[in-house]
Amino acid sequence: MQDVKTSPGWHGLLRGTRLSSILERDGNNFDLLRLCAALAVMFGHSFWLQPAHGRTEPILTHTGLEYSGSLAVYTFFVISGMLVSASYQRQRSLGRFVPLRLARIYPALIACVFLTTFVLYPILSTGGMANALLSGEAKEYFFMNVGLFWGIQWTLPHIFEHNAIKGVVNGSLWTLPLELMCYLMVIAAGLMSAYSSRLRLVALLAVIGAGIAYLASHTSNYELLRSIVNKPTGYSFYAPPFFMAGMLLYAVRDRVIVSWPVGIALAIAYIAGRHSALAAPLFYLAFVYVLLCLSGDRMLRRIRLVNDYSYGVYLWAFPIQQIVAAYAPEMDNLVGLAISIPLTIIAAALSWHIVEKPSIRLARRLATSLSAASGGKRNPAAL
């Protein structure tokens, strides 16, 4: 079966393309989709952060299942499940894999939390700049939120006191511990050689899935475990299973054919059955498959992003939206969004060029050095 790349026109569209081709470096739209997902989080949050005009989030209103923010998070997790799995397979070494993953998450996170805690908070606090700088709450906020595995601290005193979501500084950080835990699943799969044995991978994911199901129906004394089945407002499902779906899709990438007619058929099936007992599984199946279609769409590939601002947008959006809401509590949420998006993109651009990109380059050099020291060869561009 030929891929879309070599089958032009409707004939190629009907045949589709293999997921393995989409996962090639120049064969996908992942950077664009992640940026759109980060902006979708902003759109979804705006209905809760600035609810003065009483609008309801349209996707949640239509589906009754999810909203734009939750679908954006699922998008991040599906794409990460595929790409992080591919990264582990390329590195085949914890010594190379771990620095690359940590460099992608931590430097920008630390910069964001530091500036939020020790610059924005003292400026915005109604309790005084000196009190904000020296407060135990500020230190705890910083160390909790850069540690991630000890839980997320949501609030600080004397800030955003009159906002719709009172005192919450950065409500988006809750997904980052989940992302790191999902990396542990990739490491476990790699150590078990599960990517070379679909049976082992399915068995591993089944065990993890059973654990998640247990946590969903029971409770845990550990905050980290409770966070795995956290379902914020607007969520009807959990984020980690979408990462697991990405891992499985990567493992079967040579056998998955991505075709828009199939994606459209699944979307129609959901619409036809949206009031039935099959509504939820049809919705999630259609969502993931259409995401794959968008990932490989050649028309979208014409939009080439030189820089990856998606993570910076994700980190900075919530505090910036909260600041806008604090100064204009009665503002229409869409007007607030029009103000917040440019400010957030500026912050994300600074994050990318000053923090993220240099950190990634340093991690790649470290990974290359480790590879050379162990006698292996790696193309730095493939790291």
Phi, psi and omega in degrees: 000129181278155176275167176303324182305325184250009180229084185291163175076192184296329180300314178294322180298318180291325179289325181082187180223151180286145178300328179300326177289321179296326183283353175294153189306317182258017185253012186217173180243031188299319180297318179294317181294323178292322176294316177298322179295317179298320177291327177295325175299316178299315179301312181296316180296330185300331182289336177263329183282329179226073187270017189302327184267004170073016178288153174247150182294125191294322182292319177296321178297320183284315188270328187070007183246301187227167175235177187301323180294317180292320178295326177295316178297317177299324177299312177305316186288321177298311181297317178298320179302321179285311187287322179291324174298316178297321179297316180297319181295326177291318184284315183052035180199128176297326181296334177264321184293312186298312178301322179295318180291316181295324179294333180282334185259309197282315184303313180292324177297312181299317179298316181296311182293322179297310182294323178296317185284315191251001174238299182292317182299311177300325180290320187268343184294136175277357180267004179100144184296315182296317179297321180294318181294323186263357186289146175295330179297322180294314179297318179296319178301314182297307187289326176296316188276345171267341175283326177065308186287352178261013180099165181254133172265122187275321195242161168227148181285155173063031176217141181052040186291335183248011177284162177299321175254092193290128170076351182281125186268313181214091183286356182272346188292343186298338182280342186291318173301324178296319179299315180296320177296325177293327175299326177296326176296319179296317178298316179299317179297320180293317180294332178273002186055035185286336180288342176264359177221103182300327180297316179295321180294315178299319179296316179298313181293327177295318178295315179296318178298321177295322177296319178295319178298321178295315179297326181291331182259352178232182178244173179219150177279352184255125181302320182299318179289322178297328182294337181298326181249030175289131177233092178295176178305132179093354179258137173247353181222190187244150184286315185305323179300334178287325172296318178298322177297320177297319177300314181294320178298321178297319182295329182250024187302330181284345183251351181269122177258127182255120185218130180302319178303323177292317178300316179295320179298320178293322178296318178295321179298320177296313182300319180292329184250021187292345178254010181259178178291343180270004186303310183297307180298323177296320181297310183291324177295314179296320181299310182294319183291318177296325175300318177297321178298315178295325181298327183255004185295126184287330178295315179295332183293346176290340178271096184265119177268125180282324183238154181255094182267003190297317182292319177297320176298316181298319182290319190265345187300310187297309179299324179293318177296323177295321178296315178299317179295325180294322181276339181220070186296335181264005183289145173302137185297328180287327174293316176301323178294320179296332176277319186290322185299309179299320179297320180291321179295323176298313178298319180294321179296317177297318178300315183294310188282329184266326187244301191293307184299313176298323180293319179295318178299317179298317180295323178294320177296319177297316180296321179294319179296318179296322179295317180294321180295331180268003176089005180266172177233134178224139171279116184304329180292339181270359183277000000 
